[in-house]
Amino acid sequence: MDLQLTGKTALILAASKGLGKACAAALVAEGADVIIGARDKQTLEATATQLRSLGKGRVLALPVDVTNAQQVADMVNTAATTFGKIDILVNNAGGPPFGKFETFDDTAWQSAFDLTLLSAVRFSRLVVPHMRPTGSGRIINIVSLTVKTWMPDSVLSTSLRLGVIGMAKMLSVELGPDKITVNNIAPGMILTDRLRHMLASGSPELSIEEKQAQRTKDVPLGRMGKPEELGALVAFLASPLAGYISGATIPVDGGAIKATF
Ligand SMILES: NC(=O)c1ccc[n+]([C@@H]2O[C@H](COP(=O)([O-])OP(=O)(O)OC[C@H]3O[C@@H](n4cnc5c(N)ncnc54)[C@H](OP(=O)(O)O)[C@@H]3O)[C@@H](O)[C@H]2O)c1
């Protein structure tokens, strides 16, 4: 299936590693030009080199902290100036810390808000004017399965990602006339560095494989996901073929969400 992404320009945040990198790889492999952002310049450049070796779309690496308003604005301006337009935005960021409600003070809530919700608000607001003249557009937010099912110690993530879902729904309504679609992807357990670090900490008596098996015992597909399995969905949602999907939240979780709808 040709996803018709050749010549499209995609801005992908938190893309030096993990899910963001997998999204960028899927889009580049389909011929899109990508602009990737993350804070650490060295890791970002190394990722850009790997993506270029796929030999399809062009790759521009721009260091950015998605919580910094000036850096966000500079990144969007540079991306739009370099490629002349932005067709696709993938909002993604590092996750907020885990912990119980009573352990988080105002500062922790403010940081989580800046990282998880305000970053997506800012990028969306700045990118839409560059999408509108193209006559279409795709905004895809990476959230978490916590928007559809509860998970222990995830109060920051759950609260603020539900804000992203609300923003996306309203944007999908307001941008529908411009043929800009807005969707969310809710990953379950996908084996990235973030998950590897979690598995490496605690229960030293268990091997990584045993810890994975323990954590996935309630996942119907019986395993953790691969980043490229999420990247493939992003490539489809970003494509013209997904032009009638908007305002949706789609899980990539091996069936882990317990809700029936
Ligand atoms: N993997 C999963 O199973 C899973 C499940 C549910 C939800 N999620 C969510 O999906 C998102 C991505 O997770 P992941 O597993 O891909 O994590 P990861 O492998 O740890 O990668 C995180 C990426 O985010 C970048 N980043 C972090 N803070 C940033 C900031 N302030 N500005 C710009 N870039 C930043 C990191 O680069 P720098 O550190 O260099 O900036 C890195 O590229 C997180 O929000 C996570 O909570 C993941």
The ligand as an SDF file (V2000), in Angstrom:
LIG
                    3D

 48 52  0  0  0  0  0  0  0  0999 V2000
    6.9840    3.3020   26.1190 N   0  0  0  0  0  0  0  0  0  0  0  0
    5.8190    3.0720   26.6530 C   0  0  0  0  0  0  0  0  0  0  0  0
    5.4640    1.9250   26.9540 O   0  0  0  0  0  0  0  0  0  0  0  0
    4.8540    4.1970   26.9160 C   0  0  0  0  0  0  0  0  0  0  0  0
    3.5720    3.8860   27.3610 C   0  0  0  0  0  0  0  0  0  0  0  0
    2.6760    4.9210   27.6020 C   0  0  0  0  0  0  0  0  0  0  0  0
    3.0520    6.2330   27.3920 C   0  0  0  0  0  0  0  0  0  0  0  0
    4.3190    6.5000   26.9650 N   0  0  0  0  0  0  0  0  0  0  0  0
    4.6780    7.9060   26.7930 C   0  0  0  0  0  0  0  0  0  0  0  0
    5.2060    8.1340   25.5070 O   0  0  0  0  0  0  0  0  0  0  0  0
    6.1990    9.1760   25.5630 C   0  0  0  0  0  0  0  0  0  0  0  0
    7.5020    8.6850   24.9430 C   0  0  0  0  0  0  0  0  0  0  0  0
    7.9490    7.5720   25.7040 O   0  0  0  0  0  0  0  0  0  0  0  0
    9.2030    6.6740   25.2650 P   0  0  0  0  0  0  0  0  0  0  0  0
    8.9420    5.3380   25.8380 O   0  0  0  0  0  0  0  0  0  0  0  0
    9.4780    6.8370   23.8170 O   0  0  0  0  0  0  0  0  0  0  0  0
   10.3600    7.3890   26.1250 O   0  0  0  0  0  0  0  0  0  0  0  0
   11.9690    7.3740   25.9020 P   0  0  0  0  0  0  0  0  0  0  0  0
   12.4030    6.1580   25.1740 O   0  0  0  0  0  0  0  0  0  0  0  0
   12.5150    7.6430   27.2620 O   0  0  0  0  0  0  0  0  0  0  0  0
   12.2360    8.6330   24.9590 O   0  0  0  0  0  0  0  0  0  0  0  0
   11.8840    9.8990   25.4070 C   0  0  0  0  0  0  0  0  0  0  0  0
   12.2270   10.9430   24.3570 C   0  0  0  0  0  0  0  0  0  0  0  0
   11.7050   12.1920   24.8000 O   0  0  0  0  0  0  0  0  0  0  0  0
   12.7240   13.1760   24.7200 C   0  0  0  0  0  0  0  0  0  0  0  0
   12.3960   14.2180   25.6990 N   0  0  0  0  0  0  0  0  0  0  0  0
   12.2000   14.0730   27.0320 C   0  0  0  0  0  0  0  0  0  0  0  0
   11.9130   15.2470   27.5870 N   0  0  0  0  0  0  0  0  0  0  0  0
   11.9350   16.1820   26.5920 C   0  0  0  0  0  0  0  0  0  0  0  0
   11.7520   17.5930   26.5370 C   0  0  0  0  0  0  0  0  0  0  0  0
   11.4730   18.3060   27.6430 N   0  0  0  0  0  0  0  0  0  0  0  0
   11.8510   18.2120   25.3390 N   0  0  0  0  0  0  0  0  0  0  0  0
   12.1350   17.5080   24.2250 C   0  0  0  0  0  0  0  0  0  0  0  0
   12.3230   16.1840   24.1970 N   0  0  0  0  0  0  0  0  0  0  0  0
   12.2330   15.5260   25.3900 C   0  0  0  0  0  0  0  0  0  0  0  0
   14.0020   12.3840   25.0000 C   0  0  0  0  0  0  0  0  0  0  0  0
   15.1770   13.0450   24.5420 O   0  0  0  0  0  0  0  0  0  0  0  0
   15.9860   14.0970   25.4870 P   0  0  0  0  0  0  0  0  0  0  0  0
   16.0200   13.4920   26.8650 O   0  0  0  0  0  0  0  0  0  0  0  0
   17.3260   14.2240   24.8420 O   0  0  0  0  0  0  0  0  0  0  0  0
   15.2100   15.3750   25.4430 O   0  0  0  0  0  0  0  0  0  0  0  0
   13.7180   11.1430   24.1580 C   0  0  0  0  0  0  0  0  0  0  0  0
   13.9650   11.3940   22.7890 O   0  0  0  0  0  0  0  0  0  0  0  0
    6.3150    9.5540   27.0610 C   0  0  0  0  0  0  0  0  0  0  0  0
    5.4870   10.6410   27.3230 O   0  0  0  0  0  0  0  0  0  0  0  0
    5.7820    8.3220   27.7620 C   0  0  0  0  0  0  0  0  0  0  0  0
    5.2570    8.6120   29.0370 O   0  0  0  0  0  0  0  0  0  0  0  0
    5.2190    5.5250   26.7270 C   0  0  0  0  0  0  0  0  0  0  0  0
  1  2  1  0
  2  3  2  0
  2  4  1  0
  4  5  1  0
  4 48  2  0
  5  6  2  0
  6  7  1  0
  7  8  2  0
  8  9  1  0
  8 48  1  0
  9 10  1  0
  9 46  1  0
 10 11  1  0
 11 12  1  0
 11 44  1  0
 12 13  1  0
 13 14  1  0
 14 15  2  0
 14 16  1  0
 14 17  1  0
 17 18  1  0
 18 19  2  0
 18 20  1  0
 18 21  1  0
 21 22  1  0
 22 23  1  0
 23 24  1  0
 23 42  1  0
 24 25  1  0
 25 26  1  0
 25 36  1  0
 26 27  1  0
 26 35  1  0
 27 28  2  0
 28 29  1  0
 29 30  1  0
 29 35  2  0
 30 31  1  0
 30 32  2  0
 32 33  1  0
 33 34  2  0
 34 35  1  0
 36 37  1  0
 36 42  1  0
 37 38  1  0
 38 39  2  0
 38 40  1  0
 38 41  1  0
 42 43  1  0
 44 45  1  0
 44 46  1  0
 46 47  1  0
M  CHG  2   8   1  16  -1
M  END
$$$$
